[in-house]
Amino acid sequence: MFDYETLKIMWWLLVGVLLIGFAIMDGHDMGVCTLLPFVGKNDEERRIIINTIGPHWEGNQVWFITAGGALFAAWPMVYATAFSGFYWAMMAVLWALFFRPVGFKYRSMVKDQRWRNAWDWGLFVGSFIPAVVFGVAFGNLFLGVPFSFDDNLLSTYTGNFWQLLNPFAILAGLVSATMLIMQGGAYLAHRTEGVIQQRTIRYSIISAVAMVVLFVGAGFWVQTLDGYVITSTIDPGGLPNVLAKEVAVQQGGWMTNFATYPWAWAFPVLGVLMPLVTALLLKASKTLTAFVSSSIAVLGVIMTAGIALFPFIMPSSSFPNSSLTIWDSVSSHLTLMVMLYAVVFLVPLIVFYTGWAYSVMRGKVTAAYIRENDHTLY
């Protein structure tokens, strides 16, 4: 039985693992669909691209669903406040995601080029917009979210959708989009050959370099932002009480953890170096290794953001003392313990069957394969 403080930290790490898993697995098929209208120049090429992720994209959604469920179970106040404050942003993601299942299902059912082109752009929208919005949401966490709690812990959100689309958040959204395009491109390059692979590698290299430039720019910008720092004494093992702490806002506050823990710089270094390694590996046609290095880059970027924010999960710009942290916005000790048992069982199971599925359905998707299975493939 773990103590309460240890469980709080473990669940911060577990939610991070689920977000990283989502970005790597569901993120690469989002990246593939974002590249679809640009890499595929005719219907057959686009069917090849779609069918590289056809057997797996639904299974990859498990990471998204699991991350949402873990957020609700471990951090219920964060879940409630985020879904209220980011309501329209979440709706934009859901509306965009609707294009994915229907796009995969109906695209190839009608042999009409206009019909298929429309669904191709639908798959692009259903992948590119969520990638951007997820990054925009993370960007707004660094700026603080305009919410506060009253004495009854009833939250009030005073912002609107358009305030979320501020310059820094848009920059974070572009980091997210280019990161997932790089991730999807590395996977697509590994599963295709010929001109499709060549075009994919070209776009992926551009995305990787753009991601590094944007990520570095965002890093310098973060150093000038007002960050949040807890100034009162915190009992990490105590019962949650959101309003029992004092929070100060100070310039460069988000860099505190990197100054305190020098080892944490390893993650932004990975976020900068590994995309460049990915680009070099793609240029050398080392596609599988490129996908691995791209995945490490994803880990580096997400962990950089997580460590910078720690222990904050959702800072409040309206009333900083209302900011939600890993210490005071969590579920009970019993709930965290029971959920830990569930995660310890389910996550390895997800990893096992996902690895098995990818192992069984590995190999290149070719034009000949599409023609031979014309009536059974997407």
C-alpha positions in Angstrom: 0.0 0.0 0.0 1.5 3.3 -1.1 1.2 6.4 1.0 -1.0 9.3 -0.3 2.0 11.5 -1.4 3.6 8.7 -3.4 0.2 7.9 -5.1 -0.2 11.6 -6.1 3.2 11.6 -7.8 2.6 8.2 -9.4 -0.6 9.3 -10.9 1.0 12.4 -12.3 3.5 10.1 -14.0 0.8 7.7 -15.1 -1.3 10.4 -16.7 1.9 11.6 -18.4 2.5 8.0 -19.7 -1.0 7.9 -21.1 -0.7 11.3 -22.8 2.7 10.3 -24.3 1.2 6.9 -25.5 -1.7 8.8 -27.1 0.6 11.2 -28.9 2.8 8.4 -30.2 0.1 6.0 -31.2 -3.0 8.0 -32.0 -0.8 10.9 -33.0 0.9 9.0 -35.8 -2.3 8.2 -37.5 -3.4 11.8 -37.1 -0.1 12.8 -38.8 -0.7 10.3 -41.6 -4.2 11.7 -42.3 -2.8 15.3 -42.2 -0.3 14.3 -44.9 -2.9 12.4 -46.9 -4.1 15.2 -49.4 -0.5 16.3 -50.0 1.4 13.0 -50.3 -1.2 11.1 -52.2 -1.6 12.5 -55.8 -4.2 10.1 -57.0 -6.9 7.8 -55.6 -4.7 4.7 -55.6 -1.9 6.5 -53.7 -4.4 7.8 -51.2 -5.8 4.4 -50.6 -2.3 3.1 -50.0 -1.8 5.8 -47.4 -5.1 5.2 -45.7 -4.6 1.5 -45.4 -1.2 1.9 -43.7 -3.2 2.9 -40.6 -6.5 1.2 -41.6 -6.1 -1.9 -39.3 -4.9 0.1 -36.3 -6.4 3.6 -36.0 -9.5 2.4 -34.0 -7.3 0.5 -31.6 -5.1 3.6 -31.1 -8.1 5.5 -29.9 -7.8 3.4 -26.7 -5.0 5.7 -25.5 -7.3 8.7 -25.9 -10.2 7.1 -24.1 -7.9 5.7 -21.3 -6.3 9.1 -20.8 -9.7 10.8 -20.5 -10.9 8.1 -18.0 -7.7 8.4 -16.0 -8.1 12.2 -15.8 -11.7 11.8 -14.6 -10.7 9.2 -12.0 -7.5 10.7 -10.6 -8.1 14.4 -11.0 -11.9 14.9 -11.0 -11.7 18.7 -10.2 -9.3 19.1 -13.2 -11.7 17.1 -15.4 -14.7 19.2 -14.4 -12.9 22.6 -14.6 -11.1 21.8 -17.9 -14.3 20.5 -19.6 -16.1 23.7 -18.5 -13.4 26.2 -19.4 -12.3 24.5 -22.6 -15.9 23.5 -23.6 -15.9 25.0 -27.1 -12.4 23.8 -27.7 -13.3 20.3 -26.7 -16.4 20.5 -28.9 -14.2 21.6 -31.8 -12.1 18.5 -31.3 -15.1 16.2 -31.1 -16.7 17.7 -34.2 -13.4 17.3 -36.1 -13.0 13.8 -34.8 -16.4 12.8 -36.2 -14.8 13.0 -39.7 -12.4 10.2 -38.9 -14.7 7.1 -38.5 -17.1 8.2 -41.2 -14.3 9.2 -43.5 -12.6 5.8 -43.1 -15.9 4.0 -43.5 -17.5 5.7 -46.4 -14.6 7.1 -48.5 -14.1 4.2 -50.8 -17.7 3.0 -51.0 -18.5 5.3 -53.9 -16.3 5.4 -57.0 -16.6 9.1 -57.6 -13.5 11.3 -57.4 -15.4 14.3 -55.9 -16.9 12.1 -53.2 -13.5 10.6 -52.3 -11.7 14.0 -52.4 -14.2 15.4 -50.0 -13.7 12.6 -47.5 -9.9 12.9 -47.9 -10.1 16.5 -46.8 -12.5 15.4 -44.0 -9.8 13.0 -42.7 -7.4 15.9 -42.9 -9.7 18.2 -40.8 -10.4 15.4 -38.3 -6.7 15.0 -37.7 -5.1 18.4 -38.1 -7.6 20.4 -36.0 -7.3 18.1 -32.9 -3.5 18.2 -33.2 -3.6 22.0 -33.1 -6.2 22.3 -30.4 -4.4 19.9 -28.0 -1.3 22.1 -28.3 -3.4 25.3 -27.9 -4.8 23.8 -24.7 -1.3 23.1 -23.3 -0.2 26.6 -24.3 -3.0 28.2 -22.3 -2.0 26.3 -19.2 1.3 28.2 -19.2 -0.7 31.5 -19.4 -3.2 30.5 -16.7 -6.9 29.7 -17.2 -9.5 32.3 -16.1 -11.4 30.3 -13.5 -11.8 30.5 -9.7 -13.5 28.6 -6.9 -15.9 30.0 -4.3 -16.0 28.7 -0.7 -18.2 25.8 -1.8 -15.6 24.9 -4.4 -18.0 25.8 -7.2 -15.8 26.8 -10.2 -16.5 29.9 -12.3 -15.0 30.3 -15.7 -14.8 33.9 -17.1 -13.0 33.4 -20.4 -14.3 32.5 -23.9 -13.2 30.4 -26.9 -11.5 33.3 -28.7 -9.3 34.1 -25.8 -7.8 30.7 -26.1 -6.5 31.6 -29.5 -3.8 33.9 -28.3 -0.3 34.1 -29.9 1.6 31.8 -27.5 -1.2 29.2 -27.5 -1.2 29.2 -31.3 2.5 28.7 -31.3 2.1 25.7 -28.9 -0.6 24.4 -31.3 1.8 24.6 -34.2 4.5 22.7 -32.2 1.9 20.0 -31.5 0.8 19.8 -35.2 4.3 19.7 -36.6 5.3 17.1 -34.0 2.4 14.8 -35.0 3.1 15.3 -38.7 6.7 14.3 -38.2 5.5 11.2 -36.2 2.9 10.2 -38.8 5.4 10.8 -41.6 8.0 8.6 -40.0 5.4 5.8 -39.7 4.1 6.3 -43.3 7.6 6.3 -44.7 8.2 2.9 -43.0 5.0 1.4 -44.5 5.2 2.7 -48.0 7.7 2.7 -50.9 8.5 4.5 -54.1 7.2 8.0 -54.8 4.8 8.0 -51.8 7.7 7.2 -49.5 9.9 9.9 -51.2 7.2 12.6 -50.8 6.5 11.5 -47.3 10.2 11.8 -46.3 10.4 15.3 -47.8 7.3 16.5 -45.9 8.5 14.8 -42.7 11.9 16.4 -42.8 10.3 19.8 -43.2 8.0 19.1 -40.3 10.8 17.9 -38.1 12.9 21.0 -38.7 9.9 23.3 -38.3 9.0 21.6 -35.0 12.5 22.2 -33.7 12.4 25.9 -34.6 8.9 26.3 -33.1 9.8 24.4 -30.0 12.9 26.4 -29.3 11.0 29.6 -29.9 8.3 28.5 -27.5 11.0 27.7 -24.9 12.5 31.1 -25.1 9.0 32.6 -24.9 8.2 30.6 -21.8 11.1 32.1 -20.0 9.6 35.5 -20.3 6.1 34.5 -19.2 4.7 34.9 -15.7 4.9 31.5 -14.0 3.2 30.2 -10.9 5.0 29.3 -7.7 3.5 27.9 -4.5 4.7 30.2 -1.7 2.9 28.6 1.3 3.7 25.3 3.1 2.2 22.3 1.4 1.5 18.9 3.0 1.9 16.6 0.0 0.3 13.7 1.9 -2.5 15.8 3.3 -6.2 15.8 2.3 -7.0 17.8 -0.8 -8.0 21.4 -0.2 -7.7 23.6 -3.3 -8.0 27.0 -1.4 -5.6 26.2 1.4 -2.4 27.3 -0.4 -0.9 30.6 -1.6 0.3 31.0 -5.1 2.5 33.8 -6.4 3.0 34.8 -10.1 6.5 35.7 -11.1 8.3 36.2 -14.4 10.2 33.0 -15.4 8.4 31.0 -12.7 8.0 28.1 -15.2 11.8 27.6 -15.2 12.0 26.9 -11.5 12.0 23.1 -11.8 14.7 23.2 -14.4 16.9 25.3 -12.1 16.2 23.0 -9.1 16.6 19.7 -11.0 19.3 20.0 -13.7 18.6 16.5 -14.9 15.2 17.8 -16.2 17.0 19.5 -19.0 17.4 16.1 -20.6 13.8 16.3 -21.9 14.0 19.6 -23.8 17.3 18.4 -25.2 15.5 15.3 -26.5 12.8 17.6 -27.9 15.3 19.5 -29.9 17.9 16.8 -30.9 15.6 13.9 -31.7 13.6 15.6 -34.5 16.9 16.4 -36.2 18.0 12.8 -35.7 14.6 11.7 -37.2 15.2 14.0 -40.2 18.7 12.5 -40.8 17.4 8.9 -40.4 14.6 9.6 -42.9 17.0 11.1 -45.4 19.1 7.9 -45.0 15.9 5.8 -45.4 16.2 4.3 -41.9 12.5 4.6 -41.5 11.9 2.3 -38.5 14.7 3.9 -36.5 13.3 7.2 -37.5 9.9 6.3 -36.0 11.6 5.4 -32.7 13.6 8.6 -32.6 10.4 10.6 -33.5 8.6 8.9 -30.6 11.5 9.8 -28.2 11.1 13.4 -29.5 7.4 13.3 -28.6 8.3 12.1 -25.1 10.8 14.9 -24.7 8.3 17.6 -25.7 5.5 16.4 -23.5 7.7 15.8 -20.5 9.3 19.3 -20.9 5.8 20.8 -20.6 4.9 18.5 -17.7 8.1 19.3 -15.7 7.8 23.0 -16.3 4.2 23.0 -15.0 4.8 20.7 -12.0 3.2 20.5 -9.5 0.5 22.6 -11.3 -2.0 20.9 -13.5 -4.3 23.8 -14.3 -3.1 27.2 -13.1 -5.7 30.0 -12.5 -5.2 33.4 -13.9 -8.3 34.8 -12.2 -7.3 33.8 -8.7 -3.9 32.1 -8.5 -4.7 30.4 -5.1 -7.5 28.5 -7.0 -4.9 26.8 -9.2 -5.2 23.1 -9.4 -2.1 21.0 -8.5 -1.3 17.3 -8.1 -1.5 17.8 -4.3 -5.0 19.3 -3.9 -7.1 18.2 -6.9 -6.9 14.5 -6.7 -9.3 11.7 -5.7 -9.1 9.9 -2.4 -6.3 7.6 -1.3 -8.5 4.6 -1.8 -9.6 5.6 -5.3 -6.0 6.2 -6.4 -5.0 2.9 -5.1 -7.8 0.9 -6.7 -7.2 2.7 -10.0 -3.5 2.0 -9.8 -4.3 -1.8 -9.7 -6.5 -1.3 -12.8 -3.8 0.6 -14.7 -1.0 -1.8 -13.7 -3.1 -4.6 -15.3 -4.6 -2.7 -18.3 -1.6 -0.7 -19.6 0.7 -3.7 -20.2 -2.3 -5.5 -21.8 -2.8 -2.6 -24.2 0.9 -2.5 -25.0 0.9 -6.2 -25.6 -2.0 -6.5 -27.9 -1.0 -3.3 -29.7 2.5 -4.7 -30.3 1.1 -8.0 -31.4 -1.3 -6.4 -33.9 1.4 -4.2 -35.4 3.7 -7.3 -35.6 1.1 -9.4 -37.4 0.1 -6.6 -39.9 3.6 -5.2 -40.6 5.1 -4.8 -44.0 4.7 -2.4 -46.9 1.3 -1.4 -48.3 1.7 -1.5 -52.1 -0.5 -0.7 -55.1 -0.6 -4.4 -56.0 -2.0 -5.2 -52.5 -4.7 -2.5 -52.9 -5.7 -3.9 -56.3 -5.8 -7.5 -55.0 -8.0 -6.5 -52.1 -10.0 -3.8 -53.7 -13.4 -4.7 -52.1 -12.1 -5.4 -48.6 -9.8 -2.5 -47.9 -10.6 1.2 -47.2 
